[in-house]
């Protein structure tokens, strides 16, 4: 299966319905953190965030926690296979 995903031009993952509308929150959080990380050459160059940094209290973390409870993440073989793909797309619609 790894070869299939590795050679695929695109992989589409359906994770189920977005009942609470949190998908946009998760996408925004991932984007913001990605932007923050992209400013550094490596993780070793990144500063340690202060305990009072607003990122720690960002309400979008709850949406991420809800997403991580999705049964899709319990299927380790699926996560492993899809993670080798070149282009990942996710949808919350069934």
Secondary structure by P-SEA (a helix, b strand, c coil): caaaaaaccbbbbbcccccccaaaaaaaaaaaaaaaaacccccccccccccccccccccaaaaaaaaaacccccaaaaaaaaaaccbbbbbccc
